């Protein structure tokens, strides 16, 4: 039994080093060389300081701004530290209520607009952070 322990332990250590250290370093290096902006989070800067990311939405409730998808993150909207979906299925009454409330908020913000509202504008994304609306 102990004769099998050493090869098993060495295999474990070798694979841990390969998959836990070397491979991530390789992938990170390739990403930094080929797509440096995306590899660093697609950061947006204002006055030389990071102000956000192109990939994470921000809450807007002023009609003067384009509104992105609603956030599903807890505590505060677009909380990247707790990315999560709402996990509400299409038959869940809570989802229907949330969509109805979002539609009412959109109509209240722009009462003259009677255009159809895209479903992306009233439902959150799988990550709860994605601001993009489908074309």
Residue, then its C-alpha position, 0 to 999 in steps of 0.5 A: x500500500x505504501x509503495x503506491x503512496x509515493x507515485x500517487x503523491x508525486x502525480x498529484x504534485x506534478x498535476x497540481x503544479x501543471x494545472x494550478x500554476x504553469x497553465x494559468x501563467x501561460x494563459x495569462x501571458x498569452x492573454x496579456x500579449x494578444x488582448x491586453x485591454x480585455x485581459x485587464x478587465x476592459x477598464x474605463x478611465x476618467x481623468x486617469x483613474x479607473x471609473x468602471x468596466x465596459x463589461x459591467x453595467x451601471x444603474x441609470x434612472x434619469x431619462x437622459x441616459x440610455x438604460x442597460x439591463x437591470x442588475x440581479x446582484x444583491x446589496x446594491x446594483x451591479x455589485x461585481x463582488x457578488x455576481x449572480x443571476x436572479x434564478x427566477x424561472x419563467x413560471x415564477x410569479x416573482x419574475x412576473x412582478x419584477x418585470x411588471x415593476x420595471x416596465x412601470x418604471x420605464x413608462x414613468x420615466x418616459x411617458x410619451x414613449x409607447x414603443x415596445x420594450x425589449x425583453x432585455x431591458x426588463x430582465x437581468x442577465x445570467x451574471x446579473x452584471x451585463x449591461x448589453x441589450x440585444x440588437 
